[in-house]
Amino acid sequence: MNRNLFIALLIVFNIAIDQISKVVVRNTMTRGRDGEIDVIGNYFQLIWVENKGAFLGMGSDMNPTLRLIFLLILPTLVLLYVIYYIVKHKDLDRLSLIAFCCIIGGGIANVFDRIVFGEVTDFFFIDLGGVFKTGIFNVADLSVTTGMIMLLFSGVFNKKKVISQTNS
């Protein structure tokens, strides 16, 4: 498959799955704790909230100008640069390429929400009884987080590869 087509399809897939999930939530759930749905007891729940900030609501109390700069303009510029980077750097390993596509797709999906709705729809909540607890997040956040973890693994694997090649 053409590399740029692969990149485009993976980014579009990440955006689509996020946006479809948000449409389903907005059309079938009740906002807030009154509409919470227990998927796996209290451990994994669906709770629809609208987030004016970034990850876990950070920045939601900023004035509108700062929110525009830090939650819309800067992320858009970073996403455009990362798209440019992955298209230009043909030597990226496949894991890194997929990771960057997940990050870009998730980032674009949340930026889209901010532009169209002025806020981001979040709905996943995990609470493993005090051992691990998340804020309320969405599929785009999951894409970005998965991409970041994949980049870390890619860095570790590439470092091991370089070390083993130097020792040979």
N, C-alpha and C positions, 0 to 999 in steps of 0.2 A: 504494500500500500504506500502511496505517496506520503512522505513524512509530514508535509504541511496539512494535507487532508486529515491525517491521523490526529495531529494537534488540534485542528478545528473541530473535528468530531468529538474528541474527548472533552474539550472545553464546553461545547454545546450540550453534550450529554450531562455534564455536571450542572450547568445552568438549568437545563430542562427538568431534571429530577428534583432540584430544589424548588423551582417555580411551581411545578405540578403539586408537590407536597404542600406548599403554602396555599395554593388555590383550594385544595381539599380541606385544609384546616379552616380557612376563612369561610368556606361554604357549609361545613358540617359541625363545627364545634362552637361552644359558647366561650366567650372570652373570660379569662381569669380562673381563679380557683374553683368557682362554682361549676365550671364546665370541665374540670379535670377528669381524665380517663386513666384508670389504672390498667396498664398493659401487663405488668408483672408486679402485682401487689403495689406497695408503696415504693418499690425499688426502681421501677421504670414507669414513668407517667407521661401523658400528653397534657400539657397545660398551655393554652394559647395566650401569649402576651405580645404586645407590640413594643419594640425597643427603639427608642430614639437615639440611643448611643451606639457604641461599638460592642465588641465582645463583652458579654456579661453586663451590659449597660454602661460600661465606662464611657464617659464623655457626655452622657445624657443631660447633665446639668450645665454644660457649656452654653455660652450665649450663641445665638443662631449664626453669627459670622464665623466664630471659631469652629462650630460644628460643620459648617459648609467647607471650611478649609481642611480640617483634620479628618472628617468622615466622608467627604465626597471628592474634593479636588486632589488631595495628596494620594488617597488610595487609587484613584483613576490614573494618575501619573505613574504610580508604581506598577500598576497592572499593565499599562501600555509599555513600560520599559521591560517588564518581564516577558511579555509577548515578543517584543523586538529581540530580546536576548535569546530566547529559545529558538526562534526562527533563524537567527544569524549563526548561532553556535551549533553546528551540525555534529560536533563531537560529543555531545551530551550522551551519557549512557541512558538506556531505555527507562530505568527506574526513576532517574532524575527528571526525564522528560515527562513521564506520567505524573510525577509528583508536582511539577510546575503547572501542568494542565489542570490538576485538581485545585491547586491554589488559585489559579487564574479564574477558573469556572466558578468556584465558591465566592471569590472576591467580586466578580462581575455580578453575580446573582444578588448579593447583598447591596451593592452599589445601586443596582437597578431598583430594588425596593426603596432605597432612600430617595432616589429621584422621583419615582412614580407615586409612592405612598407617604414619603416623609419620615418613614420609620421601617423597621425590619420585623417581619413576623417570625417569632420564635415559639417552639412548642415541645421540644424534648426535655425531659428532666430525669436525672438519675440520682438516686440516694441509696447508697449501699450501707445504710445503718450507721453512719458516723465514720466508716472506714474511708469512703469516697463519696463526694457529693458535688454535682455540677450546678452551674446556674442553668437557666433555661436557654436552649440553643436550637439551631435548625440544621437542615441538611447542608447548606452552604458552609456553616461553621465546621461541620463534620468533614466536608471536602477539604477545607483549608488545613484543618488539624491533621487529617490523614496524609495530605501532601507534605506537610512539615515533617511528620514522622518518617515518611518514605525518604525525604531528602537526608535526614539524619542517617538512616540505614545506608543509603547510597554513599554518603560520605565515608562511613565506616568501611563498607565493602571496597570502595575505591582506594582507601588508605591501605587496607590489607593487601590489595592487589599490587599497589606501588611498592610496599615493603617487601612482598615476596619476589617481585621482579628485581628489586635492588639486591636482594640476597642471593639471587641465582647467578 
